[in-house]
Amino acid sequence: MAVSFHTPTSTSYLHSGIGLRPPRVFAGFKHQSPGPFRVAKPNSQFDFRTKVISSTQSRTSGSKPTQGRIKMMLEMETPMIKRKKPGGGTESVDLWSLLEGERIFIISEDIDEDLSDELQTLLLFFDSQKSDKPFLFIFDCLGGDVHPCLQIYDTLQYLESPIATHCIATAANMAAFLLAAGDKGKRSASPHSMIVLQPLAGTINGQADDAVNEFNELIRVRDYLFNQLSIKTGHPVKKACID
């Protein structure tokens, strides 16, 4: 049984000039398709490393893979930046670690439990350093699983540091909800970005009692999302539902 919540088809979901897309479908609160805009991004780092190792297995020197070739190709995946060490000299640090050190997080893949757990750990660690420097979250993301996204949202509300959010290209579905988690005056979007918040939907299977419990949970999550959007935007809950 599929359950879909809300809204006439003429409603525009936080983006102008584009008709309403079909709702995201969740089974057990895990989205079942990459969304209507483009194919979900794979784990490019894993795929890249797998291809490199596979391609070099046939290139051997004295029955051993050409390790220099593997090392060179793997280093192409993550940009390395040289920086000065406090005691003198320089060291190479990957770009993503540098950005994290500056409290800048780029969310560019579907949000799942692994990503939310890793992000929560990093945020709590950096927040424990008692710095006034804000966290900056840059979104180019089609959303993700409901509960991992709510885990990130709850963590952001717990932090003492300021929170800034920015959409660089696309923030859809639960990513659009997380975009609203930024502090007032610290939420922004690039001129050509697209922000889409579609109605929550779910696929319910199993016994009748299980179906009722799943349905009630969908209703609870839907109401929670609308209430939080109302708080963040300052608009009534009814307007948040319509918009």
Backbone hydrogen bonds, N-H to C=O, Kabsch-Sander energy under -0.5 kcal/mol:
donor,donor_aa,acceptor,acceptor_aa,energy
3,V,202,G,-3.2
5,F,200,L,-1.5
11,T,8,P,-1.6
13,Y,11,T,-0.5
14,L,12,S,-1.3
14,L,243,D,-0.7
20,L,9,T,-0.6
24,R,199,P,-0.7
26,F,201,A,-0.5
27,A,30,K,-2.2
28,G,203,T,-0.6
30,K,27,A,-0.8
32,Q,25,V,-2.5
44,S,42,P,-1.8
47,D,43,N,-2.5
48,F,44,S,-2.8
49,R,45,Q,-2.3
50,T,46,F,-2.4
51,K,47,D,-2.4
52,V,48,F,-2.5
53,I,49,R,-2.5
54,S,50,T,-2.4
55,S,51,K,-2.6
56,T,52,V,-1.6
57,Q,53,I,-0.8
57,Q,54,S,-0.6
58,S,54,S,-0.5
59,R,56,T,-0.8
60,T,58,S,-0.9
61,S,64,K,-3.1
64,K,61,S,-0.5
66,T,59,R,-1.3
67,Q,65,P,-1.6
69,R,66,T,-0.5
70,I,66,T,-1.8
71,K,67,Q,-2.8
72,M,68,G,-2.3
73,M,69,R,-2.3
74,L,70,I,-2.6
75,E,71,K,-1.9
76,M,72,M,-0.7
76,M,73,M,-0.6
77,E,74,L,-1.3
78,T,74,L,-0.6
81,I,93,V,-3.2
83,R,91,E,-2.4
85,K,89,G,-2.6
88,G,85,K,-2.0
91,E,83,R,-2.3
93,V,81,I,-2.9
93,V,91,E,-0.5
95,L,79,P,-2.6
98,L,94,D,-1.7
99,L,95,L,-2.3
100,E,96,W,-2.4
101,G,97,S,-2.2
102,E,98,L,-1.3
103,R,100,E,-1.7
104,I,99,L,-2.8
105,F,103,R,-0.5
105,F,136,L,-3.0
107,I,105,F,-0.6
107,I,138,I,-3.0
108,S,106,I,-0.8
111,I,143,G,-2.2
112,D,110,D,-0.5
116,S,112,D,-2.4
117,D,113,E,-2.5
118,E,114,D,-2.2
119,L,115,L,-2.6
120,Q,116,S,-2.5
121,T,117,D,-2.1
122,L,118,E,-2.1
123,L,119,L,-2.6
124,L,120,Q,-2.4
125,F,121,T,-1.9
126,F,122,L,-2.7
127,D,123,L,-2.6
128,S,124,L,-1.4
129,Q,126,F,-1.3
130,K,127,D,-1.6
135,F,162,P,-2.7
136,L,103,R,-3.0
137,F,135,F,-0.5
137,F,164,A,-2.5
138,I,105,F,-2.8
138,I,136,L,-0.6
139,F,137,F,-0.6
139,F,166,H,-3.0
140,D,107,I,-2.6
141,C,170,T,-2.6
145,D,111,I,-2.5
146,V,29,F,-1.5
149,C,145,D,-1.7
150,L,146,V,-2.3
151,Q,147,H,-2.2
152,I,148,P,-1.9
153,Y,149,C,-2.4
154,D,150,L,-2.8
155,T,151,Q,-1.8
156,L,152,I,-2.4
157,Q,153,Y,-1.9
158,Y,154,D,-1.1
159,L,155,T,-1.4
164,A,135,F,-3.1
165,T,186,K,-2.2
166,H,137,F,-2.6
167,C,188,S,-1.6
168,I,139,F,-2.2
168,I,166,H,-0.6
169,A,139,F,-1.0
171,A,194,M,-2.4
172,A,141,C,-2.2
173,N,196,V,-3.0
175,A,172,A,-2.0
176,A,173,N,-0.6
177,F,173,N,-1.5
178,L,174,M,-2.2
179,L,175,A,-1.8
180,A,176,A,-1.0
180,A,177,F,-0.6
181,A,178,L,-1.6
182,G,179,L,-1.0
183,D,163,I,-2.8
186,K,183,D,-2.4
188,S,165,T,-2.0
190,S,167,C,-2.7
193,S,190,S,-1.8
194,M,169,A,-2.9
195,I,14,L,-0.5
196,V,171,A,-2.2
196,V,194,M,-0.5
197,L,13,Y,-0.7
198,Q,196,V,-0.6
201,A,24,R,-0.5
202,G,3,V,-2.6
203,T,26,F,-3.3
204,I,1,M,-3.1
204,I,202,G,-0.5
211,A,207,Q,-2.6
212,V,208,A,-2.5
213,N,209,D,-2.3
214,E,210,D,-2.6
215,F,211,A,-2.5
216,N,212,V,-2.7
217,E,213,N,-2.1
218,L,214,E,-2.3
219,I,215,F,-2.3
220,R,216,N,-2.4
221,V,217,E,-2.7
222,R,218,L,-2.7
223,D,219,I,-2.7
224,Y,220,R,-2.2
225,L,221,V,-2.6
226,F,222,R,-2.2
227,N,223,D,-2.4
228,Q,224,Y,-2.5
229,L,225,L,-2.4
230,S,226,F,-2.1
231,I,227,N,-2.1
232,K,228,Q,-2.6
233,T,229,L,-2.4
234,G,230,S,-1.9
240,A,236,P,-2.0
241,C,237,V,-2.2
242,I,238,K,-2.0
243,D,239,K,-3.1
